[in-house]
């Protein structure tokens, strides 16, 4: 009887430790895992399905042309909460392009913590650049990515960024 209880306790402890190892999608992956994610105005249409970090030279894209990106890259896979029309997708992702803005709190207010002065562009595969783009079905995903530039993750650590906001607005500006 006590062996069963001990086994149950061990399995429970292992499951807790394993759960701690699993990265919540609301946080960026290592080495930026202390930075929270805020979807900003995209939150009403999307939820975070997955976030990936790629070291310099590890991310490749075919949009607009095939290339390997020489910068650290964050890739956000977002899942549609409902069907989104092509025109709405254009408004959300292309007209104008959304930005990834890193912020930190100072005196309870968001302050820009971007390592790049103008922030970071948030890119996608270009399907919604025209207003006649296809609708995105409910539960379908779209990948958005941003390149961290020469300063990379080290610059974001230096600037003490605590969250990244994916939005059209100038967070903390």
N, C-alpha and C positions, 0 to 999 in steps of 0.2 A: 504494500500500500504506500509506504513512504517513498519507494522507488518511483512509482507512478507520479507522485507529487513532485519529486525532484526532477524527473524527466520533463514534466509540464513546465516547471519553473525555468529549466534550462532552455527549452524551446521558446518560451515567452521572452526570455532575455535575448536570445539570438535574433528573434523577430524584431525586437526593439532596436538592437544594434544595426540590423540590416536596414530597417526603415530610416535610421539616421544617415546611412550611407546613400540612400536614394535622394537625389536632388529634387526638391520641389520645383515645378516649372515657374513659380513666381520669383525665383532667384536665378541669377546668371550662373553658369557652370564655372568651375575653376579655370583660370586663376582669378576670376571676378565674382566669386561666389558670395561676397558680402554686399553685393549690389542687388537691390530689389528691382522688380520690373513693374512699370505702370503703363498700361495700354492707352492711357489718355482718351482721346475721342474715339479710338478704335474699340474701346471696351464694350460699347453697346452692340457691336456687330460680331466681335471675335472673343475667343478665349485662347489662352496659351496651350498649345498641344505639346510643344517641345522647344528647347533652346539649346543650341550647340555653339561651342567655341572651337575655332580653327586657328592653329598657330600660323605664322607667316609661311606662305608657300603650300599650305595644306588645303585651301579652299579653291575650287575651280567653278567657273560659271560658263555658260554658253551665251549669255545675254549681256550686251548685244552681240558679242563675238566670243568664240572659245578662248579662254585664257585661265591661267593659274594666277591667283591673287597673291601678291608679294607682301601683303599686310595681314595682321591678325584680323579675323573676321568673326562677327557674331551673326548667327542665323536663327531667326525666330520663325517657328512654324505655328501659324495661327489657324484655329478651327472656327468655321462659320457657325454662329449660334442659330442662324436661320438662313433661308435663301436670300441672297443679296443680288440685286439687279446689276447688269453691266454698267449702267449709268452711275449707280451708287458706288460700285467698285472704282470707277474712274475718279469720282469725287474723293473717295477715301485715299486712293493710292497714287494718283497721277496729276491731280489738278488743284493745287500744286503738290509736289512730292512731300510726303511726311518726313519728319526728321527723327533721329534718335538723339535725345538731349540728356546728358548726364547732369545730375544736380546733387547738391548736399544741402543740409539745413543749417542756417545761421540765424540765431535769434528766433527760431520757430518758423522761418520763411525759407522757401526754396531759392537757392542761389546757384547760378551756372557753375558747373564743375567740369565742363568739357575740356579735354586736353587740346582740342582743336577750337580755335576762336569761333568759327562759324558752325560748330556742331558737326553732326554726321548725317549724311544722306541715308535714307532707308530705301533700298532698291528691291525690285521684284522682276519677274521674267518678262514684263512688258505686255502681258495679255490685255491689260486694261488701260493702255495709253490712249486708245480711241474710245469714244463714248459708245460705240457699237460692240464693245467687248462682251464676252459671254457672261451670263449670270454665274454666281458661285452657289452651288447647292448647299443646303443645310448639312453640317458635319464634314463638308469638304475642307481641305486645307490649302493654305497658300504660304509660300516661303518668302520671307523678307530678310534682307541681310544688310549689314553695315560694316564698312571697313574701318579699322581703328587708327589708321594712318601711322606716321613715323613714331608718334608718342606711344601708341599701343596701350596695352593694359597697364604698363608701368606709369604712363602719364595719368591714367585714371586713378591709380592708387595714390600718386603724388598729389593730385587735386582733391583727394578725399571724397570722391563720388560715393553716394549712398543709394542712389536709384537712377534708373534710366527711364525716360518717358518717351514713348513712341507716339508722336502727335504732330499736328501741323502747327501748333502754337510754339512760341519761343519760351520753353520752360525756364523759369528762373531769370528771365531777361526783362 
